[in-house]
Amino acid sequence: GTPFPSSGRLQCLDYRPPSRSISSIGPLITSSPEIAKEFLKTNETYFSNRMITSAVEYLSYGSKGFLFAPYGDYWKFMKKMCMSELLGGRTLDQLRPLRQQETLRFLRLLQKKGEAREIVDVGDELLTLTNNIITRMIMRKTCSENDSDVEDIRKMVKDTAELAGKFNVSDFIWFCKSLDFQGMNKRLKGIIDKFDTMMERVIKEHEEEKKKRKENGEGVAHVKNLLDILLEILEDESTEIKLSRENVKAFILADIDQILVRTSPKYLESLDVRTDPPNQIN
């Protein structure tokens, strides 16, 4: 033992939950499953808001997306829309042929490379497959197309992932909040300005296509992608929460990647595109 056995119990004298300081940010630490339940279930409404970093502030148009929005009426409305419309079973079923097409393209590529005895970068091809499915589900374009918008999206996703994962001094030291020591805010602003210009063009294209379909009586047979659904919610005056174009763009930029890619079990379940029998890929 130690000559001062009571010194090992000094930390028990504080009545507050244990915590650690990250500069001016003070996170609480859960020391047991019971305490974690108090945070995550019993009092979840008080602890459900996420920390808004500079990257999140820029990429979500000032928390106008879904995942980083403060808990409240808007967050609950968007959660309901995700479950029932945007990422509901009906929407995923309607978009299943799209996912099958991209998966078959991937399998045919592997078959062709195998027959030619060529080396395949499987990781790169899987990334292309994932990007193609996501961009087609959002706006009917793929990363394989020779399209400047698609190439811009690919670069923006890469840049946002890099910047969102970096430590930004301005987020943790309060008196540096308005300063940009690392130049990250400048890069983030450049990304969001470029994305905003591109998305305005894409949204206008969707609106014009919808108008033409309506004039030609083709609206019923049209399979809606996620942007189509978001624009319908935007135009619906009867919804309990009125969306803005910034809400739509923030959802696409900051949320689609998180929902479809990083929640991998649900995403992989949505990619249930088994190709039996095997001769279907010939």
SULVENZI-V231386 format. One record per residue. N is the residue number from 0. SS is DSSP state (H for helix, E for strand, C for the rest). PHI is phi as a letter, one per 20 degrees, with the letter a starting at -180 (* if undefined). D_CENTER is the distance of its C-alpha to the mean C-alpha in Angstrom with 1 decimal. Layout:
N&SS&PHI&D_CENTER / N&SS&PHI&D_CENTER
//
This chain:
0&C&*&52.7 / 1&C&d&52.5 / 2&C&f&55.3 / 3&C&c&53.2 / 4&H&f&51.4 / 5&H&f&50.2 / 6&H&f&48.1 / 7&H&f&45.6 / 8&H&d&44.9 / 9&H&f&44.4 / 10&H&f&40.6 / 11&H&e&41.3 / 12&H&f&43.1 / 13&C&f&40.0 / 14&C&e&39.0 / 15&C&e&35.4 / 16&C&f&32.4 / 17&C&f&32.1 / 18&E&b&29.8 / 19&E&c&29.2 / 20&E&d&28.8 / 21&E&d&26.4 / 22&C&l&28.4 / 23&C&e&28.1 / 24&E&e&25.2 / 25&E&c&26.7 / 26&E&f&24.5 / 27&E&e&26.3 / 28&C&d&26.9 / 29&C&e&27.3 / 30&C&d&30.4 / 31&C&b&30.5 / 32&H&g&28.7 / 33&H&f&30.5 / 34&H&f&29.3 / 35&H&f&25.7 / 36&H&f&26.1 / 37&H&f&27.4 / 38&H&f&24.3 / 39&H&e&21.7 / 40&H&c&23.6 / 41&H&f&26.8 / 42&C&d&25.6 / 43&H&f&21.8 / 44&H&f&21.9 / 45&H&e&23.3 / 46&H&c&20.9 / 47&C&e&17.5 / 48&C&f&16.5 / 49&C&e&14.6 / 50&C&f&16.1 / 51&C&e&15.3 / 52&C&e&15.8 / 53&H&f&16.7 / 54&H&f&13.5 / 55&H&f&11.4 / 56&H&g&14.3 / 57&H&f&14.2 / 58&H&f&10.5 / 59&C&d&10.2 / 60&C&l&13.6 / 61&C&m&15.3 / 62&C&m&13.1 / 63&C&e&13.0 / 64&C&e&9.4 / 65&C&d&9.1 / 66&C&f&7.9 / 67&C&d&10.2 / 68&C&f&12.8 / 69&C&f&16.2 / 70&C&f&17.4 / 71&C&r&19.5 / 72&H&f&20.2 / 73&H&f&17.1 / 74&H&f&14.8 / 75&H&f&17.0 / 76&H&f&17.2 / 77&H&f&13.5 / 78&H&f&13.4 / 79&H&f&16.4 / 80&H&f&15.1 / 81&H&f&12.1 / 82&H&f&14.9 / 83&H&e&17.5 / 84&H&d&16.3 / 85&H&f&12.8 / 86&C&c&12.2 / 87&C&f&15.9 / 88&H&g&18.4 / 89&H&f&20.1 / 90&H&f&17.3 / 91&H&f&16.4 / 92&H&f&20.2 / 93&H&f&20.7 / 94&C&e&18.2 / 95&H&g&19.8 / 96&H&g&22.3 / 97&H&f&19.7 / 98&H&f&18.3 / 99&H&f&21.9 / 100&H&f&22.8 / 101&H&f&20.3 / 102&H&f&21.3 / 103&H&f&25.0 / 104&H&f&24.6 / 105&H&f&23.4 / 106&H&f&26.3 / 107&H&f&28.8 / 108&H&f&27.8 / 109&H&f&28.5 / 110&H&f&31.7 / 111&H&f&32.8 / 112&H&f&32.2 / 113&H&f&34.0 / 114&H&f&37.0 / 115&C&e&37.3 / 116&C&l&37.1 / 117&C&d&34.3 / 118&C&f&31.9 / 119&C&d&28.3 / 120&C&e&25.4 / 121&H&f&23.5 / 122&H&f&20.6 / 123&H&f&20.2 / 124&H&f&20.7 / 125&H&f&18.2 / 126&H&f&15.6 / 127&H&f&16.9 / 128&H&g&16.9 / 129&H&f&13.2 / 130&H&f&12.4 / 131&H&f&15.1 / 132&H&f&13.9 / 133&H&f&10.4 / 134&H&f&12.1 / 135&H&f&14.9 / 136&H&f&13.1 / 137&H&e&11.6 / 138&H&b&14.9 / 139&C&m&17.4 / 140&C&d&17.5 / 141&C&d&17.3 / 142&C&f&17.1 / 143&C&e&20.7 / 144&C&f&22.0 / 145&C&e&24.1 / 146&C&c&22.1 / 147&H&f&21.5 / 148&H&f&18.3 / 149&H&f&16.7 / 150&H&f&18.1 / 151&H&f&16.7 / 152&H&f&13.2 / 153&H&g&13.8 / 154&H&f&15.4 / 155&H&f&12.8 / 156&H&f&10.0 / 157&H&f&12.9 / 158&H&f&14.1 / 159&H&f&11.0 / 160&H&f&10.6 / 161&H&f&14.3 / 162&H&f&14.7 / 163&H&f&12.1 / 164&C&e&14.1 / 165&C&e&17.4 / 166&C&f&19.8 / 167&C&d&20.6 / 168&H&g&24.1 / 169&H&f&23.5 / 170&H&e&21.1 / 171&H&d&23.8 / 172&C&d&27.1 / 173&H&g&27.6 / 174&H&f&30.3 / 175&H&e&28.1 / 176&C&g&25.3 / 177&C&e&26.7 / 178&C&d&27.4 / 179&C&c&25.4 / 180&C&f&27.3 / 181&C&e&24.8 / 182&C&m&23.9 / 183&H&f&20.2 / 184&H&f&20.0 / 185&H&f&21.9 / 186&H&f&19.5 / 187&H&f&16.4 / 188&H&f&18.5 / 189&H&f&19.4 / 190&H&f&15.8 / 191&H&f&15.0 / 192&H&f&18.4 / 193&H&f&18.0 / 194&H&f&14.7 / 195&H&f&16.3 / 196&H&f&19.4 / 197&H&f&17.8 / 198&H&f&15.7 / 199&H&f&18.9 / 200&H&f&20.8 / 201&H&f&18.4 / 202&H&f&18.5 / 203&H&f&22.3 / 204&H&f&22.6 / 205&H&f&21.0 / 206&H&f&23.2 / 207&H&f&26.2 / 208&H&f&25.6 / 209&H&f&25.4 / 210&H&f&28.6 / 211&H&f&30.3 / 212&H&f&29.4 / 213&H&f&30.7 / 214&H&f&33.9 / 215&H&e&34.4 / 216&C&m&33.7 / 217&C&d&30.9 / 218&C&f&28.2 / 219&C&f&28.8 / 220&C&f&28.4 / 221&C&f&25.2 / 222&C&e&22.1 / 223&C&e&19.3 / 224&C&e&15.9 / 225&H&f&12.8 / 226&H&f&13.8 / 227&H&g&17.3 / 228&H&f&16.5 / 229&H&f&14.7 / 230&H&f&17.8 / 231&H&f&20.1 / 232&H&f&18.8 / 233&H&f&19.2 / 234&H&e&22.7 / 235&C&f&23.7 / 236&C&f&26.1 / 237&C&e&26.7 / 238&C&f&23.3 / 239&C&f&23.7 / 240&C&c&21.0 / 241&C&e&21.1 / 242&C&e&18.0 / 243&C&d&18.2 / 244&H&f&17.0 / 245&H&f&15.2 / 246&H&f&13.3 / 247&H&f&12.4 / 248&H&f&11.5 / 249&H&f&9.4 / 250&H&f&7.4 / 251&H&f&7.1 / 252&H&f&6.7 / 253&H&e&4.7 / 254&H&d&2.8 / 255&H&g&3.4 / 256&H&f&3.0 / 257&H&f&2.8 / 258&H&f&4.8 / 259&H&e&6.6 / 260&H&d&7.3 / 261&H&e&7.7 / 262&C&e&9.3 / 263&H&g&11.7 / 264&H&g&14.7 / 265&H&f&13.3 / 266&H&f&11.7 / 267&H&f&15.1 / 268&H&f&16.9 / 269&H&f&15.4 / 270&C&e&16.7 / 271&C&f&20.2 / 272&C&c&22.1 / 273&C&g&25.3 / 274&C&d&27.9 / 275&C&e&31.2 / 276&C&f&33.8 / 277&H&g&33.2 / 278&H&f&35.2 / 279&H&f&32.5 / 280&H&e&31.0 / 281&C&f&34.4
//
